[in-house]
């Protein structure tokens, strides 16, 4: 079967061009519609931003001035509160708010320079080699103690006391940490607030006295184990109220003082005391189970003994070399050979931070002084009139 096209070639070409035109027109309509939609969205966003900015401007004016805004909007005090400029003491109020925001930072950076005297007392040698101070000053900017000292050595070597002081300072370290108590409700240890603790030295050991049951001292943390009894059967007339009351009674803490050993001589002593086992030595120390001291500085060797070198590197007292001037040698009024000198001791700033609790200085002989137990010996003297040799 044969088909014969009666349409001329010119007519066929025209129909083809019409199809292309219609396709292009349709595409343009779709693109124009999409552009219109995008423009509509942008107009909506712009309008929404304008409304938001206007609302925020109204809120700013109402919270700052109150009354009526520049745009004529009446401020609603129930919505925006009292305008800040309506407060008579607004300057003091803003200053107080700023101070409250920075109070934690200020407390963390607060320094306790009163620690300088007992710490210096630990570092100054005594006995065969004694150093006493006749002039003392402290630089806050460099955390350096400056003093004029008098060195006395019984063996006749006039500079021996000065060398003993330098070596003792280099071998000493500070220690800080937290007293911990077992929370019987959670089964984990929690820090005891520092204001609940006081320390004293007994037979060369530091003992922390925890005033349990005082306001803020463990009432919400611990409960008396003696009251951990099975609840009694409810009698008639008792309901849920009695159960809650009994639970509150269980959580009460007995008011008493608990002794906690701080100065462990080895890691074994620490674990033994943590487990509630007593420590025997010159005097038996009764350890209370569930209480111990966690040091931030002291480290132990593999054999369990204190690693003094590692501890000194972790918490050194001296941050740089101690400077001492050339000593002036002579004899005092009693005929003793003495050496007068000047010294500068750069202390580690960490030992003065008030945020570091329970800070002590430990010398080579394990001598120490704590914040709550200060017993400074007589280490001051007048400058002697020396006669040069």
Secondary structure as the mmCIF struct_conf table of DSSP 4:
data_model
#
loop_
_struct_conf.conf_type_id
_struct_conf.id
_struct_conf.beg_label_comp_id
_struct_conf.beg_label_asym_id
_struct_conf.beg_label_seq_id
_struct_conf.end_label_comp_id
_struct_conf.end_label_asym_id
_struct_conf.end_label_seq_id
BEND BEND1 UNK A 7 UNK A 7
HELX_RH_AL_P HELX_RH_AL_P1 UNK A 9 UNK A 64
TURN_TY1_P TURN_TY1_P1 UNK A 65 UNK A 65
BEND BEND2 UNK A 67 UNK A 67
STRN STRN1 UNK A 68 UNK A 68
TURN_TY1_P TURN_TY1_P2 UNK A 70 UNK A 71
HELX_LH_PP_P HELX_LH_PP_P1 UNK A 73 UNK A 73
STRN STRN2 UNK A 74 UNK A 74
HELX_LH_PP_P HELX_LH_PP_P2 UNK A 75 UNK A 75
HELX_RH_AL_P HELX_RH_AL_P2 UNK A 77 UNK A 80
BEND BEND3 UNK A 82 UNK A 82
HELX_RH_3T_P HELX_RH_3T_P1 UNK A 84 UNK A 86
TURN_TY1_P TURN_TY1_P3 UNK A 88 UNK A 89
HELX_RH_AL_P HELX_RH_AL_P3 UNK A 90 UNK A 109
STRN STRN3 UNK A 111 UNK A 111
TURN_TY1_P TURN_TY1_P4 UNK A 113 UNK A 114
HELX_RH_AL_P HELX_RH_AL_P4 UNK A 115 UNK A 123
BEND BEND4 UNK A 124 UNK A 124
TURN_TY1_P TURN_TY1_P5 UNK A 127 UNK A 128
STRN STRN4 UNK A 129 UNK A 139
TURN_TY1_P TURN_TY1_P6 UNK A 140 UNK A 143
STRN STRN5 UNK A 144 UNK A 153
TURN_TY1_P TURN_TY1_P7 UNK A 154 UNK A 155
BEND BEND5 UNK A 156 UNK A 156
TURN_TY1_P TURN_TY1_P8 UNK A 158 UNK A 159
HELX_RH_AL_P HELX_RH_AL_P5 UNK A 160 UNK A 170
TURN_TY1_P TURN_TY1_P9 UNK A 171 UNK A 171
STRN STRN6 UNK A 173 UNK A 175
STRN STRN7 UNK A 177 UNK A 183
TURN_TY1_P TURN_TY1_P10 UNK A 184 UNK A 187
STRN STRN8 UNK A 188 UNK A 191
HELX_LH_PP_P HELX_LH_PP_P3 UNK A 192 UNK A 193
HELX_RH_3T_P HELX_RH_3T_P2 UNK A 194 UNK A 196
STRN STRN9 UNK A 197 UNK A 202
TURN_TY1_P TURN_TY1_P11 UNK A 203 UNK A 204
STRN STRN10 UNK A 205 UNK A 212
TURN_TY1_P TURN_TY1_P12 UNK A 213 UNK A 213
BEND BEND6 UNK A 214 UNK A 214
TURN_TY1_P TURN_TY1_P13 UNK A 215 UNK A 216
BEND BEND7 UNK A 217 UNK A 218
TURN_TY1_P TURN_TY1_P14 UNK A 219 UNK A 221
HELX_RH_3T_P HELX_RH_3T_P3 UNK A 225 UNK A 227
HELX_LH_PP_P HELX_LH_PP_P4 UNK A 230 UNK A 235
TURN_TY1_P TURN_TY1_P15 UNK A 236 UNK A 237
HELX_RH_AL_P HELX_RH_AL_P6 UNK A 240 UNK A 250
TURN_TY1_P TURN_TY1_P16 UNK A 251 UNK A 251
STRN STRN11 UNK A 256 UNK A 261
BEND BEND8 UNK A 265 UNK A 265
STRN STRN12 UNK A 266 UNK A 266
HELX_RH_AL_P HELX_RH_AL_P7 UNK A 267 UNK A 274
TURN_TY1_P TURN_TY1_P17 UNK A 275 UNK A 276
STRN STRN13 UNK A 279 UNK A 279
BEND BEND9 UNK A 281 UNK A 283
STRN STRN14 UNK A 285 UNK A 285
HELX_LH_PP_P HELX_LH_PP_P5 UNK A 286 UNK A 288
TURN_TY1_P TURN_TY1_P18 UNK A 289 UNK A 290
STRN STRN15 UNK A 291 UNK A 295
BEND BEND10 UNK A 296 UNK A 297
STRN STRN16 UNK A 300 UNK A 300
TURN_TY1_P TURN_TY1_P19 UNK A 302 UNK A 303
BEND BEND11 UNK A 304 UNK A 304
STRN STRN17 UNK A 305 UNK A 306
HELX_RH_AL_P HELX_RH_AL_P8 UNK A 308 UNK A 314
BEND BEND12 UNK A 315 UNK A 315
STRN STRN18 UNK A 316 UNK A 316
BEND BEND13 UNK A 317 UNK A 317
STRN STRN19 UNK A 318 UNK A 318
BEND BEND14 UNK A 319 UNK A 320
HELX_LH_PP_P HELX_LH_PP_P6 UNK A 321 UNK A 322
STRN STRN20 UNK A 323 UNK A 324
HELX_LH_PP_P HELX_LH_PP_P7 UNK A 325 UNK A 327
STRN STRN21 UNK A 328 UNK A 331
TURN_TY1_P TURN_TY1_P20 UNK A 333 UNK A 334
STRN STRN22 UNK A 337 UNK A 346
STRN STRN23 UNK A 347 UNK A 347
HELX_RH_3T_P HELX_RH_3T_P4 UNK A 349 UNK A 352
STRN STRN24 UNK A 353 UNK A 353
TURN_TY1_P TURN_TY1_P21 UNK A 354 UNK A 355
BEND BEND15 UNK A 356 UNK A 356
BEND BEND16 UNK A 358 UNK A 358
STRN STRN25 UNK A 360 UNK A 362
TURN_TY1_P TURN_TY1_P22 UNK A 364 UNK A 365
STRN STRN26 UNK A 368 UNK A 369
BEND BEND17 UNK A 371 UNK A 372
STRN STRN27 UNK A 380 UNK A 380
HELX_LH_PP_P HELX_LH_PP_P8 UNK A 382 UNK A 384
STRN STRN28 UNK A 387 UNK A 388
#
